[in-house]
Amino acid sequence: MASIYDIKINSLQNKEINLADYKGKFLLFVNVASKCGFTSQYKELEELYKEYKNDLMIIGSPCNQFGSQEPGTAEDISAFCKVNFGVSFLMTEKIEVKGSKQHPLYAWLTSKTLNNTKSTSVKWNFQKYLVSREGELIDYFFSITKPKSSKITKHLK
């Protein structure tokens, strides 16, 4: 796999997301869950997206691997995000972000062999990965880092 732009992933509505459509924008990937203590970060993620949407695409990936905190169907997740937080950024299909069934997107994000920057592991829901306009991993941020933290926004300015 040469680039993050070669990875295939579907939206929550089961339509293919072509990451290459976002070349030239920052990408912020977040593994999300509806029943997590960090779920309220959806609000800040949406604010961040609206503030920087000319330069940033946020891509939330529902995941049920941490405390079974995303048990719902695609329809449940979509409704929850829209009704409670007005989410308008991209949401992918429910995926696994670690382990033997890890989605290729998260294999790229967490493996230095693939991303040429660093190896990491996803520790909990709402861990964030920031990718540059050129498709290079900039850094990752644990769940406690708020979406509008200067640790993230300093890269977007």
C-alpha positions as CSV (number, residue, x, y, z in Angstrom):
1,M,0.0,0.0,0.0
2,A,1.7,3.1,-1.2
3,S,-0.5,5.8,0.3
4,I,-3.4,6.5,2.6
5,Y,-5.2,7.6,-0.6
6,D,-5.2,4.0,-1.9
7,I,-7.3,2.7,1.1
8,K,-10.9,1.7,0.5
9,I,-13.5,2.3,3.1
10,N,-17.3,2.6,3.0
11,S,-19.5,5.3,4.6
12,L,-22.0,4.6,7.2
13,Q,-24.6,4.5,4.3
14,N,-22.5,1.8,2.6
15,K,-21.2,4.1,-0.2
16,E,-17.4,4.0,-1.0
17,I,-15.4,6.9,0.4
18,N,-12.5,7.8,-1.9
19,L,-9.8,9.3,0.4
20,A,-8.0,10.7,-2.7
21,D,-11.0,13.1,-3.0
22,Y,-9.5,14.8,0.1
23,K,-5.9,15.3,-1.2
24,G,-4.9,18.9,-0.3
25,K,-6.9,18.8,2.9
26,F,-5.9,17.7,6.4
27,L,-7.6,14.5,7.5
28,L,-8.6,13.8,11.1
29,F,-9.5,10.2,11.8
30,V,-11.3,9.4,15.0
31,N,-12.6,6.1,16.2
32,V,-16.0,6.9,17.7
33,A,-18.6,5.3,20.0
34,S,-22.1,6.4,21.0
35,K,-22.0,5.2,24.6
36,C,-18.6,6.4,25.8
37,G,-17.5,9.0,28.3
38,F,-15.9,10.9,25.5
39,T,-19.0,10.8,23.2
40,S,-19.6,14.5,24.0
41,Q,-16.5,15.2,21.8
42,Y,-18.8,14.8,18.8
43,K,-19.9,18.4,19.5
44,E,-16.3,19.7,19.4
45,L,-15.5,17.6,16.4
46,E,-18.5,19.2,14.5
47,E,-17.4,22.7,15.6
48,L,-13.8,22.0,14.4
49,Y,-15.1,20.6,11.1
50,K,-17.3,23.7,10.5
51,E,-14.5,26.1,11.5
52,Y,-11.9,24.4,9.2
53,K,-14.0,22.6,6.6
54,N,-12.2,24.3,3.6
55,D,-8.9,22.7,4.8
56,L,-10.0,19.7,6.9
57,M,-12.1,16.6,6.6
58,I,-13.0,14.7,9.8
59,I,-13.7,11.0,9.3
60,G,-15.3,9.2,12.2
61,S,-15.1,5.5,12.3
62,P,-17.6,3.7,14.7
63,C,-15.9,0.9,16.6
64,N,-17.3,-1.5,19.2
65,Q,-13.9,-2.8,20.4
66,F,-13.6,-0.7,23.6
67,G,-16.1,-1.6,26.3
68,S,-18.7,-2.5,23.7
69,Q,-19.7,1.2,23.6
70,E,-20.8,1.2,19.9
71,P,-23.4,-1.7,19.8
72,G,-25.8,0.0,17.3
73,T,-26.5,-0.6,13.6
74,A,-25.4,1.8,10.9
75,E,-28.9,3.4,11.1
76,D,-28.8,3.7,14.9
77,I,-25.3,5.4,14.8
78,S,-26.3,7.7,12.0
79,A,-29.5,8.8,13.8
80,F,-27.7,9.2,17.1
81,C,-25.0,11.4,15.6
82,K,-27.4,13.6,13.6
83,V,-30.0,14.0,16.3
84,N,-27.7,14.6,19.3
85,F,-24.7,16.4,17.7
86,G,-25.7,17.5,14.2
87,V,-22.7,15.6,12.7
88,S,-22.1,16.6,9.1
89,F,-18.5,15.3,8.7
90,L,-17.9,11.9,7.2
91,M,-18.8,8.7,9.1
92,T,-17.5,5.4,8.0
93,E,-18.9,1.9,8.3
94,K,-18.4,0.3,11.7
95,I,-14.8,-1.1,11.7
96,E,-12.2,-2.8,13.9
97,V,-9.3,-0.5,14.7
98,K,-7.0,-3.2,16.3
99,G,-6.5,-6.9,16.3
100,S,-6.7,-9.6,13.6
101,K,-9.6,-7.9,11.8
102,Q,-8.1,-4.4,11.9
103,H,-9.3,-2.3,8.9
104,P,-6.6,-1.4,6.4
105,L,-7.1,2.3,7.3
106,Y,-6.1,1.7,10.9
107,A,-3.3,-0.6,9.8
108,W,-1.9,2.3,7.9
109,L,-2.5,4.8,10.7
110,T,-0.9,2.6,13.4
111,S,2.0,1.0,11.5
112,K,5.3,2.9,10.8
113,T,6.0,0.3,8.1
114,L,3.0,1.7,6.2
115,N,2.8,5.4,7.3
116,N,6.6,6.0,7.5
117,T,6.2,8.1,10.6
118,K,5.4,6.0,13.8
119,S,3.8,2.9,15.1
120,T,1.0,3.3,17.7
121,S,-1.9,1.4,19.1
122,V,-5.4,2.6,19.6
123,K,-6.0,2.7,23.3
124,W,-9.7,3.8,23.5
125,N,-12.6,5.4,21.7
126,F,-12.0,8.9,20.4
127,Q,-8.3,8.5,19.7
128,K,-7.4,10.9,16.9
129,Y,-4.9,10.7,14.0
130,L,-4.0,13.8,11.9
131,V,-2.8,13.4,8.4
132,S,-1.3,16.3,6.4
133,R,-2.5,17.8,3.1
134,E,0.1,15.6,1.4
135,G,-1.2,12.4,3.0
136,E,1.5,12.0,5.6
137,L,0.8,11.1,9.3
138,I,1.5,14.2,11.4
139,D,0.7,12.8,14.8
140,Y,-1.9,11.0,17.0
141,F,-3.7,12.2,20.1
142,F,-5.2,10.1,22.9
143,S,-8.9,10.3,23.8
144,I,-8.3,13.0,26.5
145,T,-7.1,15.5,23.9
146,K,-10.1,17.6,23.0
147,P,-10.7,18.1,19.2
148,K,-10.2,21.9,19.4
149,S,-7.0,21.5,21.5
150,S,-4.1,23.6,20.3
151,K,-2.2,20.3,20.0
152,I,-4.4,19.7,16.9
153,T,-5.3,23.2,15.7
154,K,-1.7,24.4,15.6
155,H,-1.3,22.1,12.6
156,L,-4.4,23.5,10.8
157,K,-3.4,27.2,10.9
